[in-house]
Amino acid sequence: MLCFSLSHLKTCGRVKEGGLERVYGISALWNHSSLSISGSSRTALCVRQQHRGVDSVDRQYDGLYTGHIPTSPIQKALLAVGSGVAALQDPYRHDMVAVLGETTGHLALMTLRDRMRGDPEGYTILTERPRIRLSTLDLSKMASLPDGSFGREYLRFLEDNRVTPDSRVNVKFVDNEELAYVMQRYREVHDLLHTLLGMPTNMLGEVAVKWFEAAQTGLPMCILGAVLGPLRLSTSRLEPLVTSLGPWAVRNGRQARCVLSIFYERRWEQSLEDLREELNIEPPPLTITATSQKATLDS
């Protein structure tokens, strides 16, 4: 066995890949999370070779689900701090935002899971585990839907903002298989919320969605984004957020039905207006486009 370890860190995350059992110390967890560390650092990594037949090419995992990396509370705290700093420096580092959410969201995820269990549609989602990926979307059919339908407007959002549902990374650090799916569902529903709320992916739109998500989900990551996100806005964009968009987002986040309990994949043909009404979400008070520099009041 080859072992290079930090003297002060004895607890490692474990995952088996292709016949190798890898035991990750915190520095290796940084790298596994795509988090770069400046300066010199030691890497804690133990690799123990497992003797297996040459015909065995499947992957085995010590974790609870494919890709799971078990971590101790200390490791989670270090990951949360490091990813939080990285996300503050660059809010578009989705990998760091993801790590922050996974390492701080356990209690909020349990609450969301219980809300989904108490909703017939949400319970079906927890049972069937649908995924929102390009491979699961019929883009041609969505493009043929009439303007105003949820599916057509979602596709328009993807095109206008040049985003893809495949950009959402898989969960790694949630130590419960069902809660990991809840986090994954939240992550993949995020762009659908942009469509429901009529918000683009520029900084003002992202902050408005974060205010909604903070009130709706209680995830610490969302609360942190809602509090610190406005600091990155110019004065001209901060004013409409504080006076109009922010209060609207918080109010609707609190009053809306649990957004994770909607089987969106079966709602593409439904009109966006009807779906908003069903979810108790008011239309946005401002019109913001992906390329606009100013928010304008709806007449």
C-alpha positions, 0 to 999 in steps of 0.5 A: 500500500502506498500512503502519503498523508497529512500528519494532522488528518487521519480521516479520509474519504473513500471511493472505489474506482476500477479496482482501486480503493482510493482514500482521499485526504482533504487536499485530494478532496479539493482536487476531486471537487475541481477546487484549485489550491494556490501555494504549496500543499501536501496531498493526503492519498492512500491507494490500496490495490485490490486483486480482481479478475481481468474480466471484471470491468464494472465500478464498485463504490464504498459510498451510498451512490455512484460518485459518493465521497464519504467525508467527516464533519471536519472535512465537510467544514473545510470543504465548505469554507474553501468552496465558499471563498472560491464561490465569493470570488467567482459566483459563476464557479458552479462547481464550488457553489455545488460543493458549498451546497452539499456540505452545508445543506443537510437539515434543509434537504431533510425538510425539502425531502419531507415536503416532497414526501407529503405531496403526491406529485413530489412522492412520485418524483422521489420514487421514479427519480427523473433527471433533467438532462439533454438525453432526457429532453425531446428538444424537437418536440419542445421547439414545436410547442406554441409560444407561451407553453412551459416547454417552449419558454424553457427551451427559449431560455436555454437558447437565449442564455446559452446554457444547458441542463448538462452543466449541473454537476452530480452530487458527491458529498451528501451522505444520504442517497435520498437526500443526494437526489433531492439536492440533484433535483434542486440543482436541475430544477434551477434553470426551470425556476429561471423560466418560471420567474422570468429571470435571465442568467445575468447577475441581477437575474441570478440574485433574484432567483437566489432570493426566491430559492432562499425563501423557498428552500432554506438552503444555506448556500442560497441564503448566502448567495441572497445576502452577498450577491447584491454586493456584486451589483452596480448601483443601477441594478441594486435599486430595482432589486431592493425596491421591486425584484427582491421583495417579490422574489421573497414573497413568492418563495414563501407562498409558492408550492414546493418547486421540487414537487412538480413533475416538470417533465410532464408539464411541457405542454402546459402554459407558463401562465397556468403553471405559475398560477398553480404554483402560486407564483406571481409574474415578475414585476420587471422585465429583464432580458439576458442582454439588457443593462437595465430592468424596466417596469412592466406596463 
